[in-house]
Every structure is written in structure tokens, then in C-alpha cells.
Amino acid sequence: MKSLHYMAIVSLVWMQSAGADTLVANKHPITQTPGFIENQPRVGRDWISHLVFYESHEGVAGQTGPGQIYYQRFGNDGSPMGLPILITSDLDGSSDDSLVDMNSGGDHIAYIAHVPGTAGGSVRLYGMNDGATFELVSAAPYLLNVRIHRNVVAWTQGDGQGNSSVWMLDLSWPILQPLQMSDGRHPTGWVDVGTRYIVWEEHEGNTNNNILAYDLWTGSLIPVAATAASESRPAAQRNMRGDFVVWEERNSQRTRILARNITEYGPVIEVAVADNPGWVSDAAIEDDLITYSINRTGMNVDVFAYRLSDGSTHQVTSAPANELLPSVYGDFVAFVDQGDISLAHLTFVADPCAASGGDADNDGICGDLDNCPVHANPEQSDRDADGAGDACDPVTSFDKIDAAVQIVLGRGAHDDSFAVEALLKLNAGSNGIDPLTDPLVLTVANVQFAIPAGGFRRGPFGGFAFAGKVGAIKVIASIRRLPSGKYLIAAAGTCADLTGAANPVQVGISIGDDAGASTVQAYIR
């Protein structure tokens, strides 16, 4: 018996600049329950408040018991209100409840109740106003998923012989008689219901899927996508006019999230792309926002949002753990967060530099006021007082650079390490360097990283030192001025990716407006 879902409220803020606006995403945990796995979140609203509903299974990943459906109310800022409410009653395990959805009016929740150990199940409606459960479809075999929007319920149903079809039912009809939408000659999969369209995937052969849409306003069937790639997991736009459909396209090289205004036969829009073995998936669309999960090669899964109105992309989550399966409603995105459910409240903040020349270098200084608008220089330093920031001053080459490099290649892509020492002599035309205010950019073979201005601190025995993480690389570095007037720069890094590094190795150093490079024979093992 599950005793408690919701624990303490935690709020984190991520900010991601994209296009003209900045996204501020405040995260709230909805469930924090050891011993339970939550999945398939959906966000909606009834006449009382916003809520997120989800399926919950007792157990651990890969070994879970029958599912139950809960919902959690939350306020306008995304903070949970009260405790979660159980809406399914089969606590004896006689039903495995999953794949929940809620209509936009907030008066009904639809879900599938599977009979454990069998292929049978039923499509059920839960009334938010009276708490009553009603079976729309009883003892149906091979129910794949169900969706509801306004008065329309749609689901995919198989016969156990490799055939499946899409069914729909309009709750406003006097007689609740399901209508078969596809002919069953081609197996069907994922289905979704939007304001205007029911969309589903239809299987062609062993690998290719196509996307079809049924226009609820005209009763016509529309082919959305039928290419040599495999299209799947479509979603139909809710609220607004419902003109857009979004789907996933896969081939041997990459995965894409695509969108199209099918009412106006508009062009296909590429929302997101990831090269294999990375992927993008789980697209959802509501009003102006498309949300999706993305896994880049060698990285974790995060949630992103794409705005149809301006074509901008915004990162919603950035935790080191996997966050995926997003659902969007209004300003809220719910997602799976390490087996729990979390919610992000989204706020788009207008660019304060929109009327002042923009901020092309993203340094926080509007272009009309920036003394170097093409290179990030938030400190606006101008040591020679010529009106142009130091970041825009011409680069002065070192008079001489001597370097020594050691590279240790690990077993994985980010298990490599390096050490470099470089002896620099400044050019006679140099205006000098200041490690406290000048950024340092170091290149070793195919790895480059930058220690930003202000990153170095004075060391206890003279010189300047830095220790920290630059991107994925853990770096320690030092700069020391020798009695001869030369500078000794030393740096070591771990968790780098030096795949393919071979002699001769290129070493490049840039500090402030002084730069130089040298080719050396490195010690590589």
C-alpha cells in the first residue's frame, strides 16, 4: 500500500537564452517515493486547479507490480497542493492501470485497465466531478494506448493476430457507439487526439511507419507523412485551432522531431535532430509549445521546448540525471525524473536588449552599449582606452612559445587526460597580460577549453592559479611570470576526449589579446 507520494517542495531555476526571449523554468518535485516507479505524466486543469496525473507501480525499474492512477493538484506557480489522489480502485492487483490522459475541459480522465496475465483490458473514464468510473470498452484485447480531448476519446485496439486499428468515440453522441477509424489492413500504433485532428501511426512492412490524420471537422482522412524513413509517435495540437501535427522520424543516421500545419498544407518544420546513436523522442504539442526529450551521444536525456511562433529552442531541464517523457499544458511541463514525476513552470522573459541592438555575443551588454559586440566581454575592459574593448583589439602573436605535452588515453570517450607546460615570450608590441582579467584559451590536439576572465586567483606563493570544471573537463592551471620576463603556463586536465590524438600535436594558447601556437612531439600512452 502506498502511503505517501509528495514530499517537500524544491524549486530550482534554469535559464536558457534562445532567440529574442529567455526561458526561466522553475522545477517542483511532484512525487518522491522510494519503492515506487512513476511514469506517463499528463498535465491538465479542471474547474478547481491545475493538476498532473500519472501511473504508479510498486517495485523497482524492470520489476514492477500492477499500475494505479493518481493525480496531484498544484498552484499557479507549480507548487503541489495537498496530497495525491488515487483514482483507480483495483488495489488487489486485479487491474494494471496505465496510459492515462485528461480532456481539456477537465471533467474526464481516460485510462486503460489491463487484466494482468492476459491480453484483455478495458478503456475507462473517471469523472472528476463525481468520482465515478465508467467503462467505455470492456474485455477488449490488445489495447495499446488511449487519448481524450474535449469530448473525443481515441484508442488503438488489436486482435492478437498482428492486426490493429484505431477507434474513436464522441462522448456527446446520444448513443456511445465506438467508430472504427482505420480499416485494420495495416497495423496501427500510437494515437493522439487534438482540437481538430485524430492522428496515428500506421505500419507499412517491417520497418516503415506512416502518419495519418482524421479531420474531426470535415470527416476527411489526411496523409501527414509517408517517406522512406520510419515515422512514429504523432501528437496533435491542442487548444488554439489545432492545425499542427508533430511526429518522430527515424532513419539509419539520425532521429528528427518534425511538425507541420496540415490544415494549410504547410511545409514540414524540423523542430529537433540528433545523430545516431543519440535520439529525440516523446514530442507533445499544446498551443505554441512543442516539448520533447533529447539524448545526445554520450550525454543524459533532457527536456527541451520549441516555440512555433518564433522558431526558438529552449532547454527546460539540465540535471545530470535523465529527465524525459514530457507533457505540456499552458505554462507547465511535467516529466519523468529518475522514476519520479517533476513539474516545470515556464516563464518567457522578453530580451531587454531587443530595442538596443540585441546581444549577439550573449555577454549581458546590449549591442548599442557594448564596446566589443562581436566577442563576449561582460567586464567591458579597455586597457588602451581606444573605445574598443580589449576583446576586440588586434591579437598580438607571441614572440616565442615552447611547449611540452603528455597525453594519457583512457578506455572511454571521456576518460583521457593531459598535461601541458608552455614557456611564452611576449611580442615587443604586446600591451602585456593580466591573468586576473584576461581569459585563457588552451588548445591541446583536438581539445579546446576556455578559462573565463576572472577565473584565475593569486596563488599563495606568487603567480596565478585556477582549479575547476570547464565544460566536462576537470582542469587545474597556473600562470607564473619568470625573472627573465617570460611566462610559464602549466595546465592539466582529466575527463577529456582526446580520441584520435597523434603526433605531432598542436598546442595553442590565447590569453587576452596575445596568442600563439606550437607543434610538438607529445608523450602519448
C-alpha positions in Angstrom: 0.0 0.0 0.0 1.4 3.3 -1.0 1.3 5.7 1.9 2.9 9.0 0.6 3.8 10.4 -2.7 4.6 14.1 -2.2 7.5 15.2 0.0 9.0 18.7 0.4 8.8 21.3 -2.3 12.1 22.0 -4.0 12.4 24.8 -6.6 15.3 25.1 -9.0 15.8 27.6 -11.7 17.4 27.1 -15.1 17.8 29.9 -17.7 18.5 29.4 -21.3 18.7 32.2 -23.9 17.2 31.5 -27.3 16.1 33.9 -29.9 14.5 37.0 -28.5 13.4 35.7 -25.1 14.9 33.9 -22.2 13.2 30.9 -20.6 13.1 30.6 -16.8 12.0 27.1 -15.7 11.1 26.6 -12.0 11.2 22.9 -11.1 9.0 21.3 -8.5 9.1 17.6 -7.5 5.6 16.1 -7.6 6.5 12.6 -6.3 9.4 11.4 -4.2 8.5 7.9 -3.2 11.2 5.2 -2.7 9.9 1.7 -3.8 7.6 3.1 -6.5 8.1 3.9 -10.2 6.0 6.7 -11.7 5.5 7.1 -15.4 3.4 8.7 -18.2 2.7 12.1 -16.7 0.0 14.3 -18.2 -0.8 17.9 -17.3 -4.3 19.4 -17.3 -6.8 21.6 -15.5 -10.3 21.2 -14.1 -12.6 23.8 -12.6 -10.6 23.8 -9.3 -6.9 24.0 -10.3 -4.2 22.7 -12.4 -3.2 19.0 -11.9 -0.8 16.4 -13.1 -1.8 12.8 -13.3 0.4 9.7 -13.8 0.7 6.0 -13.4 2.5 4.5 -10.4 3.9 1.0 -10.0 5.3 -0.5 -6.8 8.8 -2.0 -7.2 12.0 -1.0 -9.0 12.8 -0.4 -12.6 12.3 -3.6 -14.6 10.4 -5.3 -11.8 7.1 -3.5 -11.1 3.7 -4.5 -9.9 0.3 -3.5 -11.3 -0.2 0.2 -12.0 -2.5 2.6 -10.3 -3.5 6.1 -11.5 -3.0 9.2 -9.3 -3.4 12.9 -9.7 -1.8 15.8 -7.9 -3.1 19.3 -7.7 -0.8 22.3 -8.0 -0.9 26.0 -7.8 -0.3 28.7 -10.5 3.4 28.7 -9.6 3.7 24.9 -10.0 3.8 24.2 -6.2 1.9 21.0 -5.2 -1.3 21.4 -3.2 -2.3 18.7 -0.7 -1.6 15.0 -1.2 -2.0 13.0 -4.4 -5.4 11.4 -5.1 -5.9 7.8 -6.1 -8.5 7.5 -8.9 -8.3 3.7 -9.6 -9.6 1.2 -7.1 -8.1 -2.1 -8.1 -5.7 -2.3 -5.1 -6.0 -6.1 -5.1 -3.9 -6.2 -8.3 -6.8 -7.3 -10.5 -6.1 -4.5 -12.9 -2.9 -2.9 -14.2 -3.9 0.7 -15.0 -1.8 2.8 -17.3 -1.6 5.3 -20.2 -3.7 8.0 -18.7 -5.0 11.2 -20.4 -7.3 14.0 -19.5 -9.6 16.2 -21.7 -9.2 19.9 -21.9 -12.5 20.6 -20.0 -11.0 18.8 -17.0 -14.2 16.7 -16.4 -12.9 13.3 -17.5 -9.7 11.2 -17.2 -9.3 8.2 -19.6 -7.1 5.3 -19.0 -6.5 1.6 -19.9 -7.1 -1.1 -17.3 -5.3 -4.3 -18.3 -6.0 -7.6 -16.7 -2.6 -8.9 -15.5 -1.5 -12.1 -17.2 -3.9 -11.7 -20.1 -4.2 -9.7 -23.3 -7.5 -8.3 -22.3 -8.4 -4.9 -20.8 -10.9 -2.1 -20.9 -11.0 1.6 -21.7 -12.3 3.5 -18.7 -13.4 7.0 -17.9 -13.1 8.6 -14.5 -15.4 11.6 -13.7 -13.6 14.4 -12.0 -16.9 15.9 -10.8 -18.4 12.8 -9.3 -15.5 10.4 -8.9 -17.4 7.7 -10.8 -15.7 5.2 -13.2 -17.3 4.1 -16.4 -16.2 1.5 -18.9 -16.3 2.7 -22.5 -14.9 -0.6 -23.9 -15.0 -3.8 -21.9 -12.9 -7.0 -22.4 -11.1 -5.7 -25.4 -7.9 -7.5 -26.5 -4.5 -5.7 -27.0 -5.3 -2.2 -26.1 -2.2 -0.1 -26.9 -2.9 3.4 -25.8 -5.8 5.9 -25.2 -6.2 9.6 -25.6 -9.0 12.0 -24.8 -9.5 15.7 -25.7 -12.8 17.6 -25.2 -15.5 15.0 -26.0 -13.4 12.7 -28.2 -11.8 9.5 -27.0 -9.5 7.5 -29.3 -7.6 4.3 -28.7 -5.7 1.6 -30.5 -7.0 -2.0 -30.3 -5.5 -5.2 -31.7 -6.9 -8.7 -32.4 -4.0 -10.8 -31.3 -3.3 -11.8 -34.9 -1.0 -9.0 -35.8 -3.8 -6.7 -36.9 -4.8 -3.5 -35.0 -7.0 -0.5 -35.7 -7.8 3.0 -34.3 -11.2 3.5 -32.7 -12.9 6.7 -31.5 -15.9 7.7 -29.5 -17.6 11.1 -29.1 -19.0 11.5 -25.6 -21.6 14.0 -26.9 -23.2 11.3 -29.0 -26.6 10.2 -27.8 -25.5 6.5 -28.2 -22.0 5.7 -27.1 -21.1 3.5 -30.0 -17.3 3.3 -30.9 -16.4 4.1 -34.5 -13.5 2.3 -36.2 -11.2 4.9 -37.8 -8.7 2.6 -39.7 -9.6 -0.4 -41.8 -7.3 -2.8 -39.9 -5.4 -3.9 -43.1 -2.3 -2.2 -41.8 -1.4 -2.5 -38.1 -1.7 0.8 -36.2 0.2 2.1 -33.2 0.4 5.3 -31.3 -2.7 7.5 -31.4 -3.4 11.1 -30.2 -6.4 13.5 -30.2 -6.1 17.2 -30.7 -8.5 20.1 -31.1 -9.1 19.3 -34.8 -7.3 16.0 -35.6 -7.0 12.4 -34.5 -3.5 11.2 -35.6 -2.0 7.8 -35.5 0.9 5.8 -36.9 0.2 3.0 -39.5 2.8 0.3 -40.1 4.0 -0.5 -43.6 6.1 -3.6 -43.7 8.6 -4.5 -41.0 10.3 -1.1 -40.6 8.4 1.8 -42.0 5.5 3.6 -40.3 3.4 6.4 -41.8 1.4 9.1 -40.1 -2.3 9.6 -40.8 -4.8 12.2 -39.5 -8.6 12.2 -39.3 -10.2 15.7 -39.5 -12.9 15.9 -36.9 -14.4 19.0 -38.6 -14.7 17.7 -42.1 -14.5 13.9 -41.7 -11.7 13.6 -44.2 -8.6 11.3 -43.9 -5.2 13.1 -44.5 -1.8 11.5 -45.1 0.6 13.5 -42.9 4.0 11.8 -43.5 4.9 8.9 -45.8 8.6 8.8 -46.6 11.4 6.2 -46.8 12.1 6.8 -43.1 10.0 5.5 -40.3 7.5 7.9 -38.8 6.0 7.3 -35.3 4.6 8.7 -32.1 2.5 11.5 -33.6 0.9 14.2 -31.4 -1.9 16.6 -32.4 -2.1 20.2 -31.3 -4.5 21.0 -28.5 -6.2 24.3 -27.9 -5.7 27.2 -30.4 -7.1 25.9 -33.8 -5.3 22.6 -33.7 -3.8 22.9 -37.1 -0.4 21.4 -36.3 0.7 17.8 -36.0 4.1 16.8 -34.7 5.9 13.4 -35.0 9.2 11.5 -34.8 11.1 10.4 -37.9 13.9 7.8 -37.8 16.4 6.5 -40.3 19.8 4.8 -40.0 21.7 8.1 -39.5 19.5 10.3 -37.2 16.2 11.0 -35.5 14.2 14.1 -36.0 11.1 15.7 -34.5 9.0 17.3 -37.3 5.9 19.5 -37.3 3.5 20.6 -40.0 0.4 22.7 -40.3 -1.7 20.1 -42.1 -4.8 22.4 -42.4 -2.9 24.8 -44.7 -0.7 22.1 -46.2 2.3 23.9 -44.8 5.9 22.9 -45.1 7.5 20.4 -42.8 9.3 22.1 -39.9 12.4 20.5 -38.3 11.9 21.0 -34.6 14.9 19.0 -33.4 17.5 16.5 -34.7 20.0 14.1 -33.1 22.5 11.9 -35.0 22.7 8.2 -34.1 23.2 6.8 -31.5 21.6 9.9 -29.9 17.9 10.4 -30.4 15.0 12.8 -30.0 11.5 11.5 -29.0 8.4 11.9 -26.9 7.1 15.0 -28.7 4.0 16.8 -27.3 2.3 19.9 -28.6 -0.1 22.4 -26.9 -0.8 25.9 -28.2 2.6 27.5 -29.2 4.9 24.9 -27.5 6.3 21.6 -28.6 8.2 19.7 -25.9 10.4 16.7 -26.5 13.2 14.5 -24.9 16.7 14.6 -26.4 19.6 12.3 -25.8 22.9 13.5 -27.4 25.7 10.9 -27.9 27.4 10.2 -24.6 25.1 12.5 -22.6 22.0 12.2 -20.5 18.3 12.8 -21.5 16.9 16.3 -21.1 13.6 18.0 -21.9 13.5 20.9 -24.5 10.8 23.2 -25.7 10.3 24.7 -29.2 8.2 27.8 -29.9 6.2 27.7 -33.1 5.7 31.5 -33.1 9.4 32.3 -33.4 11.2 29.0 -34.1 13.3 29.3 -30.9 14.5 26.3 -28.9 14.8 26.4 -25.1 16.3 23.9 -22.6 13.8 23.1 -19.9 15.9 20.6 -17.8 19.6 20.3 -17.2 20.1 17.9 -14.3 22.8 15.2 -14.7 20.1 12.5 -14.3 17.7 11.5 -17.1 14.5 13.6 -17.5 12.1 12.5 -20.2 8.5 11.8 -21.4 7.3 15.5 -21.2 3.7 16.6 -21.2 2.8 20.2 -21.8 -0.2 22.3 -20.8 -0.2 26.1 -20.8 3.0 27.2 -18.9 3.6 23.8 -17.4 5.7 20.8 -18.4 5.6 17.5 -16.5 8.2 14.8 -17.0 9.7 11.6 -15.6 12.6 12.4 -13.3 14.5 9.2 -12.2 11.4 7.2 -11.6 9.5 10.2 -10.0 7.4 12.9 -11.5 8.6 16.6 -11.6 6.9 19.7 -13.0 8.5 22.8 -14.5 6.7 26.2 -14.6 7.8 28.1 -17.7 8.2 31.8 -17.9 9.5 33.5 -21.1 11.2 36.8 -20.3 11.5 39.4 -23.1 15.0 40.3 -24.2 15.9 43.6 -22.5 18.3 44.3 -25.5 15.6 43.9 -28.2 15.4 47.6 -28.8 19.1 48.4 -28.1 21.0 46.4 -30.8 20.4 43.0 -29.3 23.1 41.0 -27.6 24.8 38.9 -30.3 27.7 37.8 -28.1 25.4 36.9 -25.1 27.6 38.8 -22.6 24.7 40.7 -21.0 25.7 44.1 -22.6 23.3 45.4 -25.2 24.9 45.9 -28.6 24.4 49.7 -28.7 26.4 50.0 -25.5 28.9 47.1 -26.0 32.4 48.2 -26.7 33.0 44.8 -28.4 29.7 43.5 -29.6 31.1 40.5 -31.5 33.1 38.9 -28.6 31.7 38.3 -25.1 33.3 40.7 -22.7 30.9 41.4 -19.8 33.7 43.3 -17.9 34.0 45.7 -20.8 37.7 46.2 -20.2 39.5 48.7 -22.4 43.1 48.9 -21.2 44.4 51.1 -24.0 41.3 53.4 -23.8 40.7 53.4 -27.5 37.0 52.9 -27.3 37.2 49.3 -28.4 37.1 46.6 -25.8 40.2 44.5 -25.2 38.3 41.5 -26.6 38.2 43.4 -30.0 41.8 44.6 -30.0 44.0 43.0 -32.6 45.7 39.8 -31.5 49.4 40.1 -30.9 51.4 36.9 -31.6 53.8 35.6 -29.0 57.5 36.2 -29.9 58.2 32.6 -29.0 56.3 29.6 -27.5 58.0 26.4 -26.4 55.7 23.6 -25.1 55.8 20.0 -23.8 52.7 17.8 -23.7 51.8 14.5 -22.1 48.6 12.6 -23.1 47.1 9.5 -21.4 44.3 7.9 -23.4 41.7 6.1 -21.3 39.3 3.3 -22.2 36.2 5.5 -22.7 35.5 8.6 -24.8 35.8 11.0 -21.8 38.5 9.1 -19.8 41.5 10.8 -21.3 43.9 13.2 -19.5 46.6 15.6 -20.5 49.3 17.8 -19.1 51.0 20.7 -20.8 53.7 23.2 -20.0 54.4 26.2 -22.2 57.1 28.9 -22.0 55.9 32.2 -23.6 57.8 35.3 -24.6 55.5 38.3 -25.4 56.0 40.3 -28.6 57.5 43.7 -28.3 54.2 45.2 -29.4 52.2 43.5 -26.7 50.4 45.6 -24.1 51.0 42.8 -21.5 48.7 40.2 -20.0 46.7 40.3 -16.8 45.7 36.8 -15.6 43.1 38.3 -13.2 41.1 39.9 -16.1 42.2 38.1 -19.3 40.5 34.9 -20.4 42.8 32.0 -21.2 42.0 29.6 -24.2 44.1 26.5 -24.4 44.1 24.0 -27.3 45.8 20.6 -26.9 45.4 18.4 -30.0 41.6 18.2 -30.6 40.6 19.6 -27.2 40.0 23.2 -26.5 38.7 24.9 -23.4 38.5 28.4 -22.1 39.0 29.7 -18.5 36.9 32.8 -18.4 38.1 36.2 -17.3 38.3 36.3 -13.5 38.8 32.6 -13.3 42.4 32.9 -12.0 43.2 33.9 -8.5 46.6 34.9 -7.0 48.4 31.9 -5.7 49.9 31.8 -2.1 53.4 31.7 -3.4 53.1 34.1 -6.3 51.7 33.6 -9.7 48.1 32.8 -10.5 46.1 29.6 -10.2 42.8 28.1 -11.4 41.1 24.8 -10.4 37.6 23.9 -11.6 35.5 22.3 -14.2 35.4 23.8 -17.7 32.6 22.0 -19.6 33.1 18.3 -19.0 36.9 18.7 -18.3 38.3 19.0 -14.8 41.2 21.5 -15.0 44.0 22.8 -12.8 46.2 25.6 -14.3 48.8 28.1 -13.3 50.4 31.2 -14.8 53.8 32.5 -13.5 56.0 35.4 -14.6 59.7 34.4 -14.5 62.6 36.7 -13.7 63.5 36.6 -17.4 60.2 38.3 -18.3 58.8 35.1 -19.9 55.6 33.4 -18.7 55.3 29.8 -17.7 51.8 28.4 -18.2 51.0 24.9 -16.9 47.7 23.0 -17.2 46.5 19.5 -16.5 43.0 18.1 -17.3 41.0 14.9 -16.8 37.7 13.7 -18.2 38.7 14.9 -21.6 38.0 13.3 -25.0 41.3 13.1 -26.9 40.2 10.3 -29.2 42.4 10.2 -32.3 45.2 12.4 -30.8 48.5 11.6 -32.5 51.9 13.2 -33.1 52.7 15.9 -34.0 50.4 17.6 -31.5 49.2 21.2 -31.9 49.3 23.4 -28.8 47.6 26.8 -29.0 47.4 29.4 -26.2 45.4 32.7 -26.2 45.4 35.0 -23.2 43.8 38.4 -23.6 44.8 39.8 -26.9 48.0 37.7 -27.1 48.1 34.3 -28.8 50.4 31.8 -30.3 50.7 28.1 -31.3 53.4 25.5 -31.5 53.6 21.9 -32.9 55.3 19.4 -30.6 56.1 15.7 -30.2 53.9 14.7 -27.3 54.4 11.7 -25.0 51.2 9.7 -25.7 50.3 6.4 -24.0 
